Amino acid sequence: MSPKFSAAPEVLIIVSQGRTIGSTLKFDFSDLSLTEKKLKLIAFGINTIICDTIDENTLRWFVNRGVQVINNVTGEAIESFKNYMIGQQDIELKAQPKLEQPGGT
């Protein structure tokens, strides 16, 4: 994904079996609206999204459909995926934004 999910002109789908990459598919999403991108990814049957920035509404939309979203990850897509799969801690994570809790300070 591009740094910002909603502006991503393309998506890389990685098909894996265990910790092994089976195949990769790159799709052009440049002409799709955000809604079309979301529906297309669900239609592909994805179960995890690894990206940099994703808005909270889109994140919740995917989570409500059973998709795990790992955001604030930067770097090359394949390397980030490999690091995720083997559980390494060297994925370059950005600082998590602090969200104000309802009724909290």
N, C-alpha and C positions, 0 to 999 in steps of 0.2 A: 504494500500500500504506500501511497504518497504520505508525506508527513501529516497531512490532514485528511482523514477518512473521506469526508464529504466532497473533497476536491480531487480525489484520486482519479487520474486519467486511465489507470490500468490496475489490474489486480493479478497477483500471482497466487495460484492455487497449488498447494503442495499435497499430493496424495502420499500418505505414509502407511507403512505396515510395521507396527512396533516403532523402533527407533530408526528404521530404514526408509529413506525417501524412495518411493516407487516411481513417481513421475511428477513433473511440474507442468502446469498449464498457465499461460499468460493470456488475459482477456483485456480487450480495449473497452474501457468504461467511460471514455471521454464524452460520449453523446448521451449518457444516461443521467437522469435526475437522481437525487439521493434516494427517493422511494424506489425507483427502478433498480438501483444498485443493491439495495437491501433485499428486495424480492428475488433478484437474480442469484445472489449468494445463498439465500435459503433454498432456492430451486436446485442449486448445485449440491445441496446436502452438506454444506460445511458444518463443522462442529466447533471450530476454534478460529478466532480472528486475532492476529498479532499485528498491532499497528502503533503509530505514534500518538496522534491526537484524534479523539473521537468525541463528538458532543454527547452530553449526558442522555438526551432523549434517544439518540440512536443506540447508544450503549444499552440502555434499558430495553429498547425494542428487541435487540438481539438476545439479551439475557432472558427475557420473557419467552423467547422461542427456543430456549435450551442451548444457545450458543455461548461458549465461554469466550469472553473478550479480555485480552491481555493488551493493555494500552500503555502508553508512555515508553515504548520500546523504540529505540533508534538503531540505525545500522542497516547493513545489507540484509535483505529479506531471508535469503537462504541461511546465512550465518545466525541470524536471530532465531530462526526456526530450529536449527541444529542445537543451539544453546538451550532453547526451551525444551527440546526433546530429551536432552541428556541431563537436564536439571542444573546446568552450570549457573553460577551466580555472576558471571561476567557480562551478562546482557547489560548494555548501557541504559540504565533507567534514569529518567528525569525525575525531579522532585515531584512527589504527588501533591496536587493542589489540595488545600484544606477547604472543605466545604462546610458552610455554616449549617449547623444542625437546627431543625425547627425548634424554636423556644429556647435555644442555647445561645451562648455568647461566643 
